[in-house]
Amino acid sequence: MKHLEFLSQSESILLIAITLLLFVLAMLFGYAFFLSGTLIDRAGVNASQKRVKLIGTFILMCIGALLVIFGLYYGFKYYSAMFNSFFFVAFPYLCMVVFLIGSIYRYRKTGFQVSSLSSQFLEGKKLFWGSQLFHWGILYLFFGHLVAFLFPRTVIAWNGEPVRLLILEATAFGFALAALLGLILFIFRRLSTDRIVMVSSKMDMLVYVVLLVQIISGIGVAYFDRWGSSWFASSLTPYLWSVFAFSPRVEIAGNMPLLVQSHMVSAFFILAIIPFTRFMHFLVAPLDYIWRSYQVVTWNYNRRAIRSQKTYFPGKKPLNN
């Protein structure tokens, strides 16, 4: 590891793990692609060509993400004042502005196109397991961060008992691994299923790469920089509150390890790309279904017989048609 002498042992191990993970993913996608020789016969050359482009785009974005991580480490180490000022003072506000303006613009121009672009109708079996692991993992981690942000003293008091601290850290680590496994299943499904390939875009690959960086860096923080729930509540929470108070305490974020800094930069970047990706569906979740009154649905035909009908209007013809 002579070429990684400028990295600490934990950082070197994490970067090697990321490289190996990306290599395994590339091998899986190549395996899936070469197994799809019948794709040309079943779906045409265009599907095969698009799969090659998507795989290539994903691998290039992964390589770019690794280069960015190395660049961040080099910059934070040798140009700390400039990098800290940009990424922990200017960058958060830049991402917030892009998020707000982009979201408003998209709502006004393409309001009816804001959705998660669900592909469940195209393939459901692989989606189920990936969705369950990923969403439950992400929800736990999100609300865990939110609680530490809103109630830091409560979290610190809870962690005052070692057993409770161990339970919290182990549970969070398990949910993080579940989210990572679910994301890998998502990626494999999107690049190995013919129908999903045809409705995928480069922005989908960007979403996957950013999420990989975010989750893997979070797992690295949990493993190499232990007891994150405590120091997040005591250190990062004051920094985040200072950002919202328009007086960023850059000295707090600047003294954090590289993994934590990469995790923070990735989180800010995710905020910025929300208006341009399927992340936008977070803002249009149908929460009103929780308190909305029930809808009365009246069937005026036999629900079983309709499946065998060949007429245009089975049963009673609608009055408005």
C-alpha positions in Angstrom: 0.0 0.0 0.0 2.9 2.4 -0.7 0.7 4.4 -3.1 -1.7 5.0 -0.2 0.9 6.2 2.3 -0.9 9.6 2.6 -4.0 7.9 3.8 -4.6 6.6 7.3 -5.1 2.9 7.8 -8.9 3.1 8.2 -9.2 5.3 5.1 -7.0 3.1 3.0 -9.1 0.0 4.0 -12.3 1.8 3.1 -11.1 3.0 -0.3 -9.9 -0.5 -1.1 -13.3 -1.9 0.0 -15.0 0.7 -2.3 -12.8 -0.3 -5.2 -13.5 -4.0 -4.6 -17.2 -3.4 -4.3 -17.3 -1.5 -7.6 -15.3 -4.2 -9.3 -17.8 -6.9 -8.0 -20.7 -4.8 -9.3 -19.0 -4.4 -12.7 -18.5 -8.1 -12.9 -22.1 -8.8 -12.0 -23.4 -6.4 -14.6 -21.0 -7.9 -17.2 -22.2 -11.3 -16.3 -25.8 -10.2 -16.7 -25.1 -8.6 -20.0 -23.4 -11.6 -21.6 -26.1 -13.9 -20.3 -28.6 -11.8 -22.2 -27.6 -13.0 -25.7 -31.2 -13.7 -26.4 -32.0 -10.1 -25.7 -31.4 -9.2 -29.4 -33.9 -11.8 -30.5 -36.5 -10.9 -27.9 -36.3 -7.1 -27.6 -34.1 -5.9 -30.5 -30.7 -4.4 -30.9 -31.7 -1.1 -29.3 -32.2 -2.7 -25.9 -28.8 -4.3 -26.0 -27.1 -1.1 -27.0 -28.8 0.8 -24.3 -27.7 -1.7 -21.7 -24.1 -1.4 -22.8 -24.4 2.4 -22.5 -26.0 2.3 -19.1 -23.4 -0.1 -17.7 -20.6 2.0 -19.2 -22.1 5.2 -17.7 -22.5 3.6 -14.3 -18.9 2.4 -14.2 -17.5 5.7 -15.4 -19.6 7.5 -12.7 -18.2 5.1 -10.1 -14.7 5.9 -11.2 -15.5 9.6 -11.1 -16.8 9.2 -7.6 -13.6 7.5 -6.4 -11.5 10.3 -8.0 -13.7 12.9 -6.2 -13.1 11.2 -2.9 -9.3 11.2 -3.4 -9.5 14.8 -4.5 -11.5 15.7 -1.4 -9.0 14.0 0.8 -6.1 15.8 -0.9 -7.8 19.1 -0.8 -8.9 18.9 2.8 -5.4 17.9 3.9 -3.3 20.3 1.9 -5.8 23.2 1.2 -7.9 22.9 4.2 -8.8 26.6 4.6 -10.1 26.9 1.0 -11.9 23.5 0.9 -13.5 24.0 4.3 -14.7 27.5 3.3 -16.2 26.2 0.1 -17.7 22.8 1.1 -18.9 23.7 4.6 -19.9 27.4 4.1 -20.7 28.1 0.4 -21.6 24.6 -0.8 -24.6 23.9 1.6 -26.3 27.2 0.6 -25.6 26.6 -3.0 -27.2 23.2 -2.8 -30.2 24.7 -0.9 -30.7 27.4 -3.6 -30.5 24.8 -6.4 -33.0 22.6 -4.6 -35.5 25.4 -3.9 -35.3 27.0 -7.4 -35.2 23.7 -9.2 -38.2 22.3 -7.2 -40.3 25.4 -7.8 -39.5 25.4 -11.5 -40.3 21.8 -12.0 -43.6 22.1 -10.1 -44.6 25.0 -12.3 -43.5 23.6 -15.6 -44.0 19.8 -15.2 -46.1 19.5 -12.1 -48.0 16.4 -13.4 -44.7 14.6 -14.2 -43.4 14.7 -10.7 -43.3 11.0 -9.5 -41.0 8.2 -8.7 -41.4 6.8 -12.2 -42.3 3.5 -10.7 -41.3 0.4 -12.7 -43.2 -2.1 -10.5 -45.6 -3.0 -13.4 -42.6 -4.0 -15.5 -41.0 -6.2 -12.9 -42.1 -6.9 -9.3 -40.4 -9.9 -7.8 -36.8 -8.5 -7.7 -38.2 -5.1 -6.8 -39.9 -6.4 -3.7 -36.8 -7.6 -1.8 -34.7 -4.6 -2.9 -37.4 -2.2 -2.0 -38.0 -3.7 1.5 -34.4 -3.8 2.5 -33.5 -0.3 1.0 -36.6 1.7 2.2 -36.7 0.3 5.7 -33.0 0.8 6.1 -33.1 4.4 4.8 -36.1 5.3 6.9 -34.5 4.1 10.1 -31.3 6.0 9.3 -33.1 9.2 8.2 -35.2 9.4 11.3 -32.2 8.4 13.5 -30.3 11.4 12.1 -33.3 13.6 12.4 -33.8 12.7 16.1 -30.1 13.4 16.8 -30.5 16.8 15.0 -33.7 17.8 16.8 -33.1 16.3 20.3 -29.3 16.0 20.8 -29.4 16.2 24.6 -31.9 13.3 24.6 -29.6 11.2 22.4 -26.6 12.0 24.6 -28.5 11.1 27.7 -29.7 7.8 26.2 -26.1 6.9 25.2 -25.0 7.5 28.8 -25.7 3.8 29.4 -23.1 1.7 27.5 -25.7 -1.1 26.8 -28.1 1.3 25.2 -25.3 2.9 23.2 -24.3 -0.5 21.9 -27.9 -1.5 21.0 -28.4 1.8 19.1 -25.1 1.6 17.2 -25.5 -2.1 16.3 -29.1 -1.5 15.1 -28.1 1.4 13.0 -25.2 -0.5 11.5 -27.6 -3.4 10.6 -30.1 -1.1 8.9 -27.2 0.5 7.0 -26.1 -2.9 5.7 -29.7 -3.6 4.7 -30.0 -0.4 2.8 -26.7 -1.2 1.0 -27.9 -4.7 0.1 -31.2 -3.3 -1.1 -29.5 -0.7 -3.3 -27.3 -3.4 -4.9 -30.4 -5.4 -5.7 -32.0 -2.2 -7.2 -28.9 -1.7 -9.4 -28.7 -5.3 -10.5 -32.5 -5.3 -11.3 -32.3 -2.2 -13.4 -29.4 -3.3 -15.4 -30.3 -7.0 -15.8 -34.1 -6.8 -16.6 -34.9 -6.1 -20.2 -38.0 -3.9 -19.7 -36.3 -1.8 -16.9 -33.3 -1.1 -19.1 -35.5 0.5 -21.8 -37.0 3.0 -19.3 -33.7 3.9 -17.5 -31.7 7.0 -17.9 -28.2 8.4 -17.1 -29.8 10.3 -14.2 -30.8 6.9 -12.7 -27.2 5.9 -12.7 -26.2 9.1 -11.1 -28.7 8.5 -8.3 -27.3 5.0 -7.7 -23.7 6.2 -7.6 -24.5 9.0 -5.2 -26.5 6.7 -2.9 -23.6 4.2 -3.0 -21.2 6.8 -1.9 -23.5 8.1 0.8 -24.3 4.7 2.3 -20.8 3.2 2.0 -19.2 6.3 3.6 -21.8 6.1 6.4 -21.0 2.5 7.0 -17.3 3.5 7.0 -18.0 6.2 9.6 -19.9 3.7 11.8 -17.1 1.2 11.6 -13.9 3.3 11.8 -15.2 6.3 13.8 -17.3 4.6 16.5 -20.1 6.0 18.5 -21.3 8.3 15.8 -24.7 8.9 17.5 -23.0 10.6 20.4 -20.5 12.8 18.5 -23.1 13.6 15.9 -25.4 15.0 18.5 -22.6 16.8 20.3 -20.6 18.1 17.4 -22.4 18.0 14.0 -25.7 19.1 15.3 -24.3 22.5 16.4 -22.7 22.9 13.0 -26.0 22.1 11.1 -27.9 24.5 13.3 -25.3 27.1 12.6 -25.9 26.6 8.9 -29.6 27.3 9.3 -28.7 30.3 11.4 -26.6 31.7 8.5 -23.5 31.6 10.7 -21.7 28.3 9.8 -19.2 27.1 12.4 -16.8 25.8 9.8 -14.2 24.8 12.4 -16.4 22.0 13.6 -16.8 20.4 10.2 -13.2 21.1 9.2 -11.9 19.0 12.1 -14.0 15.9 11.2 -12.3 12.8 9.6 -12.4 12.4 5.8 -15.1 9.8 5.9 -17.4 12.2 7.8 -16.6 15.1 5.5 -17.3 12.9 2.4 -20.5 11.8 4.0 -21.6 15.4 4.5 -20.6 16.6 1.1 -22.5 13.7 -0.5 -25.6 14.6 1.6 -25.5 18.2 0.4 -25.1 17.0 -3.2 -28.1 14.8 -2.9 -30.1 17.8 -1.8 -29.0 19.7 -4.9 -30.0 17.0 -7.4 -33.4 16.2 -6.0 -35.3 18.4 -8.5 -33.6 16.7 -11.5 -34.0 13.1 -10.5 -36.6 10.6 -9.3 -35.7 11.8 -5.7 -38.4 14.4 -6.4 -41.1 11.9 -5.4 -40.2 12.5 -1.7 -41.9 15.8 -1.9 -45.2 14.4 -3.3 -45.8 11.5 -1.0 -49.5 10.9 -0.7 -49.7 11.7 3.0 -53.3 12.9 2.6 -54.4 9.2 2.2 -53.8 8.8 5.9 -56.6 11.2 6.9 -58.7 11.3 3.7 -62.2 9.8 4.0 -63.0 6.5 2.4 -64.0 6.4 -1.3 -67.1 4.4 -2.2 -66.6 2.2 -5.2 -69.7 0.6 -6.8 -69.3 -2.3 -9.2 -72.0 -2.5 -11.8 -70.8 -5.7 -13.5 -69.4 -9.1 -12.5 -65.8 -8.7 -11.5 -64.9 -12.2 -12.6 -66.8 -12.3 -15.8 -65.2 -9.0 -17.0 -61.9 -10.8 -17.6 -63.4 -13.0 -20.3 -65.5 -10.2 -22.0 -64.6 -9.1 -25.5 -66.9 -6.1 -25.8 -65.7 -2.6 -25.3 -68.2 -1.8 -22.5 -68.7 -5.0 -20.4 -71.7 -4.7 -18.1 -73.4 -1.4 -17.9 -72.2 1.4 -20.2 -71.0 4.5 -18.3 -73.3 7.4 -18.4 -70.6 9.9 -19.3 -69.4 8.1 -22.4 
